[in-house]
Amino acid sequence: MDRNFFIISDKVPGCFCSKCGKRVMQDSYNYKLHGEKCGFAKNDNFHPVRMDSYGYRLHKDENSLVFSICKPELIPIRGFRDKFSGGGWSVVFQAVFASDTKEIEVTCRKTDIPLDTWLALIRAEKVVKIHRESDRSIIHGVFPAVIDIHSLQMFVHIYRTKGYTYRKILPKKTADKILGLLQEQSLSKRVIAETGICRRFGNDFVNDRYRIEDYRMPDVRRKYRYPVEISLYYLKDEEHTCILKVLEETPLGVRGFLFSRDYVYTQEPAELYEIFQTDVWYREEDRKKLMIFADRYPEFQIRPFMEENRNGNILILLLSGNYHVLVEQAVKAGLLNVVANMGRLPVFEKDPLVYKNLKEAFGLPVSFLRKLDEDMMEPQVLEVLRRLRKHNPAFVDFDYFTEEMIRFYLDSNLYSEEGECRITGISELGSREILKILRYLREKQNLNYSFYRDYLDMCGQMHMYTDGLTPDDVYDAHNLIMGLFRDKKDEMMQKQFIQKLQMKEYQRLATDQEDADKHFFEKDEYVIILPKDSRDLVLESQQMHNCVRTYINAVCKGSTRIVFLRKKDEPEKSFGTIEVSRRNELIQAKAFANRHLDRKAQEFVRKWMKYKKLSIRTCDLAETG
C-alpha cells in the first residue's frame, strides 16, 4: 500500500493533500495538523513532493517482484482548474524480477533513464520511497533466500549474476516442523537463556554440557560464544537432497536455518552483520554431521574452512555466497575481520563487478589483510597502509600491528613530503629512525601513546631528544621535555615581545621618548609609557583586574600594541590600559576593572590621539567617564 503525501503543483499555486485534495498551508505544522485530521499513518510522507519529482515502489505480484518509478499527479474535479479530489502516482518506468530466472523484464518505459541510473538515484536519496513496508521485507516475500541487503543496487546485481533460484523443496509447515525451534534440546528451556553465558571446559561442556556462571563482563573485547546445534536431514527426491539444520542458540533466544545447495530457509529475516560477528562452538557429533554436508556440497568450501578455523562461524559460509562476491572471497580466504566490518567498508557499497579479487578491491594482498585486527578494518587505516606499502614497504613489513602503530600511521604523514603531519618531531627523521619508532611501538607493553606522541612533538620543536627516540619511561621523559619546552617557549616569546617594543611604530606611541613629545605634554598631569617586557603585562593585569596578560601573544605577532596611562607624579602605579591596533586605531582605553576613564583622563587621551594621528574605534571615550 502506498504512503499518503502532499503535492506541490507546478500549475496551480499551493500544496495539496494526495488523500483528500484540499489545499494545505506550506509549513510543517500544517502538514502534521492536516495529516492527523485526514488519517495519515506514522510512516506516511509529511514532506511535500513536487510535480517534477519521482518516487519508487516495490510490490509482490504472485512469484515476481515489481519495481516501479512513478511521478506524482493531482486528480482535478470536473469543471475546476484549482480544485482536486486527491492525488496519486503515475508509472513512468517498471521492471519485473521473476523468482525462476535471472532476466529482468522492463514492462514500462516512458523515460530514457535506464534501470541502473534509477537505482543510483535511489541510493543517493534523490527518489522517495512510496510503499509503506521496508524494501527487505517485500523482497524476502518473493525471494526467501534474501536474508539481508544493503541497497537495491546490491539486490539487482546478485539477481543478474547469481540469481535467487527458489526450489520449493519443503512446504512451510514441513520446514517449520523440521526446524524444531521448540525441541527438548533447545536452550530456550534452559536457565542459561536468562542467567548467564556458556564457557567451554576441555572437550565437553561440564554440568550436562553447560555450566552456568554469572555474567560479570570479563573483558570488553570478548565476544559472546554460543554453541550452535547442527542437524542433518535427508529427503528422498531425484537428487537425494541433503538439508542442513542449524540452530543458533543465544541467551536472547533460538534462531533456526535450513540449507541445501540452493535453498535457504529461515522463519524471519536476520541481520547479516550480527550473524557474521557471532563466535561459534561445535560439539564433536555436530562436527561429523557438518562434514557430511561439506562432502555432499564441496562448493561451499566448508571442509578447508573448518580445518583452518575449528570453531568457525559456518553461517558466514552458508549465507555470504548469496550477497556479495567479495564477501564470498573473503570468507574462503579466512578474512573474518573483513566480513565482520563489511557494513563500514566502502568497497562493499560499489558494484561488485568493478573488482575481480580482494587485492584489487582493497589494494592490499590477502596475507597483509590477515595481520589486521577487526578494530583496524577502517577505510582511513586501509588507505594509509596502501600508501605506505607503495611509498616504503619497510614501514609496514611487520608480522602484526598494534593499536599504537596504527595511531602513529594516522598521525604521521610518512608516505609523502607534502600534506599534514600532526607530529612535528618526526618531520626531519629518516627511514631508519622511523623504523626504530615503529618497532618500539610494537614491542613496548602498556605504552601511553598520547604521552609518547606529545614527547616526540615537543622534542621536534626544540630540535633535541632528551631521552632519545625510545625512552624507557615515557611519563618521566614527557614531564622533563615539557618543562624545558615551556622555559624555551617563554624565552622565545620574551625575545619576540622586546623586538616588537623596539619598532618605531611602537616607540612613537610614548609621550616621554622624544624632546618634542615632552615639550608638548609638559603641562599635562598624565603620560603614556611603554611596557619594558611581557612581564609588565602580567603585573598590569594583576593591578588593574583585567585580562591584558592574554594579549602577550598578540603583541608578539604584531597584531596589536599595549601602552599604559600613568600620572606623572605616580609613574609606577597603574592607572589606565590602552590598546592600539596595527592600523593606528584606538581599540580600548580602560580604567580599573575595565571601567571608563575619568573625564580628565579621557580629555588627555583625546589630545594624545590627535597629536599621534590615531583614529578611534571604541566607545570607551565618552563625554563623562
N, C-alpha and C positions, 0 to 999 in steps of 0.2 A: 504494500500500500504506500502511495506517495505521501510525502510530507506536505502540510499546508505551508503557504508562504505569502509574501507580499510582492507586488509587481510595480515597478516604476515605469510608467508608459512613456514612450518617445513620441507619441502622437497627441495625447491629452495630458496636460499638466496635472501632476498629483501621483499619489501612491494608492494602490487598490488591493483589497484582500482577495486572494485566489479562491476563498471558500464562499464568500457572500457577494463579492464585487463592490463593496462600499468603499468610498474614498476615506483614507486614513491620513491624519496629520503625520508628517515625516519626522518623527523623533522616536527614540527607543521607548520612552514612557507610553506613548500612544500605541505603538506596536504591541507592547505587552498587554496594555489595557484592552485593546480590541481583540487580541488573541484569546484572552481569558473569556470574554463575552461570546466569541464566535466558536469556542470549543477547541482551540488549538491544543495539541498534545505537547509534552515536555520536549520531545525530540523534533518538533517542527522547526522550521526556519523563521526566526523572528527578525532576521536581517533581510532587507528588501533586495530583490534581484532586478536587473534592468532587462528591457526587452531584447537587447542585443547580447545578453549573456547566455551561458549554456549550463546544463546540468546533466548528470549521468544516472542511469537506473540499471539495477540488476534484478532479475526475477527468474523464477523457475518455470519452465514450460515442459511438462512431462519429464523426459530424460535429458533435457537440454538446459543450458544456461543462456539467457538472452541479455545482451549488453546493449543499452540504448543511450544515444546522445540526444538531448531534447532542448528546445527553446521555449521560453515562457510566452504565453499569449493570453489575451483577455477575450472573454465571450461577450460581445455587445448585446444590449437589449434592443429588440427591433424598434426602429423609429428614433433611437437616440444615438448620438455620437460620443457622449461623455458619460454614459451610464452603462454598467456592466452587471451581468448576473453571476460572475465568477471568473475563474481562470484555470489554466491547465498547461500541459506540456505537449508540444508537437514534436514528433520524432524526426530528426534530420539525418541520423546515422544509426544503423542497427547491425549487430553481428551475433551469430548463434554459435555456441560451443556445445557440440553433441558429446555425450558420455562415451560413445563407442568409436570415436575417431580422433585424429589429430588435426583435421582440416577445419578451418574457420570459415563459416558461410556468412557473407555480407548480404543481408536481405534488403537493406535500405541505405541509399547514399544520395543525399541532396546537397552535399558539400564536397569540396575537393580535398578535404583534410583526411588523411589515412588513419587507420586504427592506432598505429604506434604513436602518432602525434597526439591523439586524444588521450592515450594512456599517460604520456609525459605531462600533459596539461593537468590531468587529474592528480598526478603525483606532486606537481607544483602548486596544488590547491587553487588553481585558476578555474576549475569546473566544480560546482557544488554537487553534493550528493542529494538525490531526490528521495530515495527509498528510506524507510524507517529502520529496517533491520541492518545489522552490520554486514559488511561485504563477506566476511569469513563464514558467517552462519548460512548465508544464502548459497555460497559456493559449496560449502560442506553438504548442503542438502542434495546437490546434484552429483558431487564428486566426494564420496565418503573418505577417500584416501587423503584428502587435504586436511591435515591437522592444523596447520598454521601457514600464513603467507605474510610477507611484508608489504606488498603492494599488488595492484592489478597487473603491473608490468611483469612481476615475478610469476604470477599465475599463468599469464598468456605465454611467457617463454617456456615454462615447463610443459604446458599443453602442446605447444608446437614441436618441442624436441623429444619429450618422453611420452607425453600423453597421460591421461588419467583413466586408463582402461579399467573398467569395473566389471568383473565377472561375479555375478551373484552366486557364490558357492553355497552360501548358507542363507536361509531366511532369517529375519531379525530375531524371531523368537528362539530359534535354534542357537544363533550366535550368542544371545544373552544367556541362554542356559549353559552353553559350553564355557562362557566367560566365567561364570560361577563366582561373582563378586561376594556372595554371602556364604561361601563354603566354610566348613568347620576349621580348615587350616588357615583361614584368613585371619589377619591380625586385627580385624575390626572387632572381634570378640575378646581380644586380649587386653590386659590392663596397660600394656605398653603404649597403646594408642593415646592414653590420657596422661600418663605419669612420667615418661622418660624416653630415653633413646637406647638403641641396642649397641653393644660392643662385643666384638668377637674375641674369643679366647682360644688360641690353638687352632685346631681343625674343626672343632664343633662349637656350637653355642651351649653354654652351661645353663643349668636350670631349665630343662626341657627346651633346649636350643636358644633360649633367650634369657638374658639377665637384666633385671630391672634396676636402673640406677637413677637417682635424682639428677636432673639436668642443672649443672652449675656453671655453664659457659666456660669449658676448659680452655679454649683458645679462640680468639676472634676469627682467626683464619681457617679454623677447622670447619669442614663441611659436614652436613648430616650424611650418615652412611646407612642406607636402608637395604635389608635383604630383599631380593627380587625372586619370586617363585616362578619357576619355569615348568610348563606342562606341554606335552605334545599330544596332538590328536590326529588320527589318520581317518580320512573319509574315502570310501570306495567310489571312485569315478574313473573316467578314462585315463587320467594321468596319475592316479594314485596320489592325490594331493596331500601334502604334509602341512598341517596347520600348527603353528606355534602359539601357545597361550602364554602371555607374560602378565603377571600381576605385580604392579608397582605398589608396595605396601609402605606407607608412611604414617607418622603419628597423626596426620591430617585425614587419613582415610586410605581407601584402596582404589586404584585405578587399573583397569584392565585393557589389554590389547590382544588382537588376533592377527597373525601374519601368515601369508603364504607368498609365493613368488610375485603375484600381482594383486594381492588382497590385503588391505589394511582396515581393521575394524576397531572402533572404539565407541563407547556409548555416548561420549560427549567430547567436544573439541578440547584440546590441551595446549598449554603454552609450550612452544618448542624450546625456547631458551631454558625454561625451568627444567624440562626433561633432560636436556643436554648437560646441565650443570649438576645433575644428581650423581653422587658416587654410589656404586652398586657392589654388593657381595652376593656370591652364589654358594649354595650348598653343593656338595660333590655329586649328589644324584641329579641335581638340576643341570650341572655342567655336562654330564653324559648325554642327557636329553638334548641339550643345546647343540652338541656336536653331531647328533643325528640330523638335525635340521641343517647344520652347516654342510654336511656331506651331501645332503639332498639338493641344496641350493648353493653351490660354491660361488655364485656370482655376488653374494653378499659379503664375501671375504671375512667371514666370521672366524674361521679357524686361525689364520695368521694374526688377526686382531687379538684373539683371546690368548694366543701363545705369548704375545708381547705384553698384554695387559690382562693379567689373570682375573682381575675383578673389574674389567672394563664395563662401561655402560653399553649394553648391547642394543638399547633403544636408539642410540645415536646411529648405529649402522643400519638398523632396520627402517628408520624414518628419514635419514638425511638424503638418501638417493632420490627421493621424490621432490626435493625442494631447490637445490642449487648444485650445479656441477662442482663448484669449488668446495662446498661443504662435503660432498661425497669424496673428493680427492683428499681433503684434509683429514677426514675420518680414516680413510685407508692408509694415510701416511702416519697415523697415530698422533696428529696435532690436535689434541683435545683443547689446548689453550686457545687455538684459533676458533674452534667450533663454539666454545663457551662464550666467546666475545663477538660472535657474528653480528649481533644486533648493533654494535657501535663501530664496526669497521666499514668504511665507505665502499670497499671493493664489492661487498655483497649487495649494495644498492644498485650497482650498474648491471647492464646486460651481461649475463654470463658468457655470451658468445664473443665478447671483447677479449677475454683471456683464454689461453689454451691450457695453462697449467698454473700451479701455485707460485712458482718462481716468477713468472711473468706478471701475475696479479699483485704480489707483494714486493717484487723487486729484490727478494732475499731467497736464498736456497732453503730447502726443507730442513737440512741439517742445522742451519742457523736459527730458523724459527723454533726448533725444539729447545734451544737454550733459554728461551724467554718464558718467564712465569706468566700465569694467567693475568695478573695485575699489570704486566708490562705491555700487553697487547693493545696499545693505544695508537691511533693514527699518527699523532705527533711523534711518538717514540719510534715507530717504524720508519717514518720519513727521515729522522735524524740518523738512524742506523744505516739506512740506504745510502745517504750522502757520505757518511763516514767510511763505509765499506768501499765506496768508489774513490774517495779522496785519499785515504790512508788505511788500508786493510789491517795494519798492525794495531790500530786503535780499538778494533772490535774483535781481535783474534784471541778470544778467551773461551774457556770451557763452559763458563756460566757467567751470568751478570747479577750483580746485587742491586738493590734499590738505590743505594748511594751512587753507584756507577751511572745508572740511568739518569738520576737527577743532575749529575755532573755533565753528562752529554747534553742535556737540555739547557743547562745554564751556560755552556761554553760553545762558542762558535768555532769548532775545530776543523771544519771542512772547507772554509774559505777565509780569505783575508778581509773580506768586506762583510758587513752585517753586524747585528747586535751581539755583544758578548757581555754578559752580566757579571763576570768575574774579571776584574781588572788585572789581578795578579797572574793570569796565565797568558796575557796578550803578547808577552815578549819571550815566552818559553819555547824551547824546541821540542821536537818529537820525542827525544829521549826523556826529557823531564815530564812530558805529558804521560808517557807510558809508565813512568815511575809513580805518578799520582794515581793512575788507574789501578795499578797493582796494589797500591796502598789501600785504596777504597775497597778492593775486593777482599783483601786479607784481614783488614782491621775489624775486629769484632766490637760491637756496641759503639760505633763511631757516631758522634753527634755531627751530622753533616752540616747543619746550619752554622755551627761554630767554626768548622773547618773552612767552609766557603767564605765566611767573613774574614778569617785569618789570611787566606790567600788574597782576598780583595785588598785588605789594608797593607799587606806586605808588598803587593804590586804597586800601590800608590806611593809607598815610601822607598821602593827600589831596594828592599833588604828583607831577607827571610831570617828572622831572629832564631827560629828553631828548625830551619831547613824546610824542605818541601813536605816532609813526612814526620811531623812531631810525634813523640811518644805520648805526650799528654796534650790533647787538643785544647782542653779547657784552660790549662796554665798558659799555653802558648798564645791563646786568644786574648787572655787578660793582659799579658805582657805587651803584645803588639798594640792593643787598644790604648794603653797608657801612653806609649811612645807616639802613637798616631795622633792622639789628642794634643799632646805637647807640640808636635810638629805643626799641626793644623793651626793652633793658636799662634805659634811663632810666625807662620806664613801670613796669617790674617793681620797680625800686628804690623808686619812689613808693608803689606798692601795698604793698610789704613794710613800709615805715615806717608807713603808715596802719594796718596790722593790728597793729603793735607798740604803737601808741598807744591801742589799745582797752582798756577796763577789764578785760575778760576775760583779756587777755594780761598786763597790768601786775600784776594781783593774784597771779600765779604767782611773782614775785620775792620774795626774803626781805630785800631791802635798800631797798625803796621807801617803806615807812611806818615810823613810830616803833614801833608795836605789834609789827611783824614783827621789827625789830632787837632789841627787848627780849626777845621770845620765843626767838629763836635766838642770844641773846648768848653763851651758854656753849658752843655747838657750834663745831666746827672747820671746818664746811662752810657754803657759801652757795649759793643758786640765783640766777643772774643771767640777764638777757635779752640777746639779740644786739642790736647797735646798727643794723645794716643787713644786707642779703643777703650782703655780702662776708664777714661773720663766719662764716656757714655754710660758705663755701668754705674759710676758714682752719681751722675746726674739723674739716672733712673731711680736710684735709691732715695735721693734727697727730694726729688720733685714728685715722686709717686706716679711715674708714668712708664711707658714701655719703650723709651728711646734706646735701651740696650739692645733691642731686637733689630735696630737699624744698622748695626755694625757691618753686617754682610752687604747691605745695600750701599753703604758708603764705600766699602772695598771695591765693589763693582762699578762705582761711579754713577749710579743711577740717582743718587740724592746726596745732599750735603746738610750737615747738622752744625749749627752755631749756637752760642749761649748768650743770653741777655743778662748783663750784670749791672749793679750800681757801682759807680766809680769809687765810692768810699768803702764798698764791700766786694771786691772783685773775686774773692774765693767762695762767696756764698751764692748758691743757686737762686736765681730769680725768675728766669724765663728760658724756654727751649724753643728754638726756631728751626724749621726745615725749609730748605730751598732746593728746588728741582734743578736738574742739569740744564733746563731751558730758562734759568733765571726767573723762576716763578715762586712766590711765597706760598708754600703749601700749608704750613701750620705755624702758629705762634701761641704757645700755651704757657700758662702760669702753673702754680702748684695744683696737682691732681687734675690736670687737663682743664682748668678753668680759664676764663678770659683774662687777659692782662688788664691792669687798671688803666684809667683814661690817660694819665701822663705817659705811661709806658707805650701805649698804642700810638700816641702822637709822635713819640720818638721813633718808633718802628716805621711809621709812615714817612717821616723825614729821612730815615736811613735808606728806605726803599727808593725814594725819589733820587737821592744822591747816588746810589749804586745802580740806578736804572733797572730796578726789578719790577716785574708785573705782579699783580695779585690774583691768586686763585684759591681764596679761602674766605670764610665768613667769620673767622676768628677776630678780625678787626672791625669792631662796631664803634659807634659814637660813644657808647657807655660800656664800660668793662663789666 
